[in-house]
Amino acid sequence: MLPVVVREYARLTTAPLAHNTLDAAHISPSAFSWLVKLGQQFKANGLQLLQLDDQQWLRLDNYVGVLESPCGQVIEILPKHRVEGECKQSARKLLRKLILNAMQLKQRETEHTDIERFDAPLPEWLMAQFLTELDVLVKRGMRFDYQRVEEPQRFLRGQLDVVKQLRQPAGREHIFHIRHDIFTADRPENRLLKAALLKVCKTTQDNDNWRLAHELQSLLHELPASTDVQSDFNAWRTDRLMAHYQGIKPWCEFVLSQHVPLAVQGQWQGISMLFPMERLFESYVAAELDAAVQRMPGIKGEVNTQLASKYLCTHQGKCFFQLKPDLQLKLGDVSWILDTKWKLLDAADRENKYGLSQQDFYQLFAYGQNYLAGEGTLVLIYPAWQKYPAGTELGEFRFSDKLTLLVMPFDLEAQGAATDLILKLQVATSWLKCLPYTEAVFQGC
């Protein structure tokens, strides 16, 4: 069964199509039924995975990642950061970057394979990263530990269990009940790695991944696989002696489908993971802004995420409706409240208010009144794309003479996008001249 590659808000159907696109694709009836059931699980937990149009069509929401149904139908969901053209390669590259940032991971460079060179599907890329980390771990040495074993043997070793020995029935005096310690690799972390490796061996379709996976399997053939994944993950140690295992843990979680908002039921060997796109965007913007602030010379700054200290109102002495802006940027004595929105604006469509939401403006107004005391600058950050490119300025939106809102694009594919955004904020708030450095110094840092 061929994999299906779509993007956010794509429509999936069991009806025949001339050809699949990023916005509409054909899937098997069993995969369609499974997706409907999965969507019901999400809805029961207050999440929106998809919308059912009729008995043959459904529309995905803004989750990205990969899903594999029990029948083997693989559905790769990419970000919708462009509208024109089939942009699988750039969307995959963007999604990989956002996932690495959200999970605080680093992609290890390898010599035996360059998975980026041929635009591998997301599942193959995930498996390649896991195999690369496991290869490094095996070469460095897996962690062994002592385990206590109690067993009957024909020889003495370790300690004799006197109580069991005295209760030995007649005719078995030659059997000794002993306790002893063995030095073994059979521990939760290694069992999980073996389970993930077996899953990769059965799943991968890439030659390089298949070759490396079976080489590693031959090295770990005596190691048992995990039979209780969740329990073994809970027992994963993070002490100093296990520090070299920390790099592989997230990739192992990916392979064993531990990054799905709801547990995907079933015993099939597949890889499933989902991320809400707005969270990936928010996390990436926050990380880039924080890195840019840390590089700034001569001024103290910080980026705070997920503020939750203010409320919209009080009632009978209790606070009601907590206000949670995405970001707060502080430079010196000046601070901005920022909110990220994963939505494509149209800078030329002024008649329809560029695609801006009135509800978002109400939300930012409440943030400004409570976090900035009604005086300062608020910022809405949207992804840059063809109709809203980096550098586009829509001008100020004024709530009052002292409280303004800026709408700014953020280029996810450009270097220095966070630095440019901070510089424009400083210029817009007219206090750049007060800083102890010049624009040229700032842009070069």
TAVEN-V811269 format. One record per residue. N is the residue number from 1. OMEGA is omega in radians with two decimals (NA if undefined). NEAR is the number of other ideal C-beta (glycine too) atoms within 10 Angstrom. Layout:
n->{N N}
omega->{OMEGA OMEGA}
near->{NEAR NEAR}
//
This chain:
n->{1 2 3 4 5 6 7 8 9 10 11 12 13 14 15 16 17 18 19 20 21 22 23 24 25 26 27 28 29 30 31 32 33 34 35 36 37 38 39 40 41 42 43 44 45 46 47 48 49 50 51 52 53 54 55 56 57 58 59 60 61 62 63 64 65 66 67 68 69 70 71 72 73 74 75 76 77 78 79 80 81 82 83 84 85 86 87 88 89 90 91 92 93 94 95 96 97 98 99 100 101 102 103 104 105 106 107 108 109 110 111 112 113 114 115 116 117 118 119 120 121 122 123 124 125 126 127 128 129 130 131 132 133 134 135 136 137 138 139 140 141 142 143 144 145 146 147 148 149 150 151 152 153 154 155 156 157 158 159 160 161 162 163 164 165 166 167 168 169 170 171 172 173 174 175 176 177 178 179 180 181 182 183 184 185 186 187 188 189 190 191 192 193 194 195 196 197 198 199 200 201 202 203 204 205 206 207 208 209 210 211 212 213 214 215 216 217 218 219 220 221 222 223 224 225 226 227 228 229 230 231 232 233 234 235 236 237 238 239 240 241 242 243 244 245 246 247 248 249 250 251 252 253 254 255 256 257 258 259 260 261 262 263 264 265 266 267 268 269 270 271 272 273 274 275 276 277 278 279 280 281 282 283 284 285 286 287 288 289 290 291 292 293 294 295 296 297 298 299 300 301 302 303 304 305 306 307 308 309 310 311 312 313 314 315 316 317 318 319 320 321 322 323 324 325 326 327 328 329 330 331 332 333 334 335 336 337 338 339 340 341 342 343 344 345 346 347 348 349 350 351 352 353 354 355 356 357 358 359 360 361 362 363 364 365 366 367 368 369 370 371 372 373 374 375 376 377 378 379 380 381 382 383 384 385 386 387 388 389 390 391 392 393 394 395 396 397 398 399 400 401 402 403 404 405 406 407 408 409 410 411 412 413 414 415 416 417 418 419 420 421 422 423 424 425 426 427 428 429 430 431 432 433 434 435 436 437 438 439 440 441 442 443 444 445}
omega->{-3.07 3.07 3.09 3.13 3.12 3.07 -3.11 3.08 3.08 3.10 3.11 -3.05 2.98 3.12 3.12 3.09 3.10 3.06 3.12 3.02 3.10 -3.10 3.12 -3.09 3.10 3.05 -3.11 3.11 3.13 3.08 3.11 3.14 3.13 3.11 3.12 3.12 3.12 3.09 3.10 3.06 3.11 -3.09 3.12 3.12 3.07 -3.13 -3.10 3.12 -3.06 3.04 -3.12 3.14 3.08 -3.07 -3.09 -3.06 2.97 -3.14 3.11 3.07 -3.00 2.98 3.10 -3.12 -3.11 3.08 3.03 -3.09 3.11 3.13 3.10 3.11 3.13 3.13 3.12 -3.08 -3.06 3.08 3.07 -3.12 3.03 3.13 -3.02 3.01 3.09 -2.99 -3.11 -3.05 -3.13 3.13 3.08 3.13 3.11 -3.11 3.10 -3.14 -3.13 3.12 3.11 3.13 -3.09 -3.13 -3.14 -3.10 3.02 3.13 -3.12 3.10 -3.11 3.11 -3.02 3.13 3.05 -3.02 -3.13 -2.97 -3.09 3.01 -3.10 3.01 -3.07 3.12 3.14 3.09 3.11 -3.14 3.11 3.12 3.10 -3.11 3.11 3.12 3.14 3.11 3.11 -3.12 -3.14 3.12 3.12 3.13 3.12 -3.08 3.05 3.12 3.11 3.07 3.12 -3.14 3.04 -3.06 3.01 -3.14 3.11 -3.13 3.10 3.10 -3.14 -3.10 3.06 3.07 -2.99 -3.10 3.12 -3.13 3.13 3.13 -3.13 3.13 -3.14 3.14 3.13 -3.14 -3.12 3.12 -3.12 3.03 -3.00 2.99 3.08 -3.14 3.05 3.13 -2.95 3.07 -3.12 3.12 -3.01 -3.08 -3.10 3.08 3.10 3.11 3.12 3.11 3.12 3.13 3.11 3.12 3.11 3.14 -3.12 -2.98 -2.97 3.07 -3.11 -3.06 -3.12 3.10 -3.13 -3.11 -3.11 -3.13 -3.12 3.01 3.13 3.12 3.12 3.10 -3.07 -3.03 -3.12 -3.09 3.11 3.09 -3.14 3.04 3.09 -3.00 -3.07 3.13 3.13 3.06 3.09 -3.13 -3.14 -3.10 -3.11 -3.12 -3.04 -3.11 -3.13 -3.07 -3.10 3.06 -3.02 -3.13 -3.08 -3.05 -3.14 3.14 3.06 3.09 3.10 -3.07 -3.12 3.01 3.10 -3.14 3.03 -3.10 3.04 3.10 3.08 -3.04 3.06 -3.09 -3.12 -3.13 3.14 3.12 3.13 3.03 -3.14 3.05 2.98 -3.00 -3.13 3.10 3.09 3.13 3.14 -3.12 -3.12 3.12 3.14 -3.13 -3.14 3.10 -3.14 3.11 3.12 3.13 -3.12 3.14 -3.07 -3.13 2.92 3.13 -3.13 3.13 3.10 3.07 3.12 -3.13 3.04 3.03 -3.13 -3.06 -3.07 3.12 -3.09 -3.10 3.04 3.14 3.14 3.07 3.13 -3.13 3.14 2.97 -3.13 -3.14 -3.04 3.04 -3.09 -2.98 2.93 3.12 3.12 3.01 -3.06 -3.13 -3.09 3.11 3.07 2.99 -3.08 3.07 -3.14 3.12 3.11 -3.11 -3.11 3.11 3.07 -3.05 -3.12 -3.05 -3.11 -3.12 3.10 3.07 3.07 -3.05 3.14 -3.11 3.08 3.12 3.10 3.13 3.06 -3.12 -3.14 3.08 3.10 3.08 -3.11 -3.13 -3.02 -3.10 3.14 3.13 3.08 -3.09 3.14 -3.07 3.05 -3.07 2.95 -3.08 3.12 3.09 3.07 3.07 -2.99 -3.08 3.06 -3.02 3.07 -3.12 3.11 3.12 3.10 -3.12 -3.10 2.94 -3.00 2.97 3.10 3.12 -3.06 -3.09 -3.11 3.12 3.06 3.04 -2.98 3.07 3.09 -3.08 -3.10 -3.07 -3.09 3.02 3.09 -3.13 -3.14 3.11 3.12 -3.14 3.14 3.14 3.13 3.06 3.13 3.12 -3.10 3.14 2.95 3.05 3.10 -3.10 -3.14 -3.06 -3.11 3.05 -3.07 3.10 -3.12 3.12 -3.10 -3.10 -3.13 -3.06 NA}
near->{11 8 16 19 22 22 24 20 14 22 17 23 17 16 10 6 11 7 7 16 14 20 15 17 17 17 22 15 10 14 23 20 14 21 21 14 9 20 19 12 15 17 13 9 9 6 15 13 23 21 14 14 12 8 11 12 15 21 15 22 16 20 21 24 25 25 25 24 23 15 14 15 21 23 21 21 27 25 23 22 22 18 14 8 9 12 18 16 12 15 23 20 16 21 24 18 15 21 25 15 16 17 15 9 16 9 15 14 7 16 5 10 18 12 21 14 7 10 13 21 17 24 26 21 23 23 30 26 25 26 31 22 20 25 19 14 19 14 9 10 8 18 15 13 16 10 12 10 14 12 12 13 13 7 8 10 12 15 13 13 16 9 8 15 15 8 9 14 7 5 7 11 9 8 15 18 19 19 14 15 12 12 8 15 17 14 19 18 23 23 20 26 30 22 21 27 25 17 21 27 17 11 21 21 13 20 9 17 24 16 14 23 26 14 12 20 15 8 15 18 8 9 18 13 17 21 9 13 19 11 10 20 17 9 13 16 13 10 6 6 10 14 9 13 21 10 16 23 19 19 23 24 19 26 27 21 21 17 19 16 16 13 11 19 10 13 5 13 13 19 25 23 23 21 22 18 24 14 16 23 25 22 20 23 24 21 17 21 24 18 12 22 19 11 13 17 11 11 13 10 18 13 22 15 17 11 17 9 9 16 15 13 10 10 9 5 5 8 12 10 11 11 18 13 25 23 21 18 23 14 20 13 8 15 17 22 23 27 18 22 19 19 16 17 22 16 15 10 13 9 6 8 13 17 14 20 12 8 8 15 17 10 18 22 17 17 23 23 17 18 19 17 10 13 12 16 21 24 23 22 22 22 26 22 20 12 17 22 11 17 10 16 12 19 9 12 16 10 16 11 7 13 19 19 22 21 24 21 22 20 17 20 14 11 9 14 20 23 20 20 24 21 16 16 20 19 12 18 15 8 14 16 8 11 17 9 14 11 12 8 13 21 11 12 14}
//
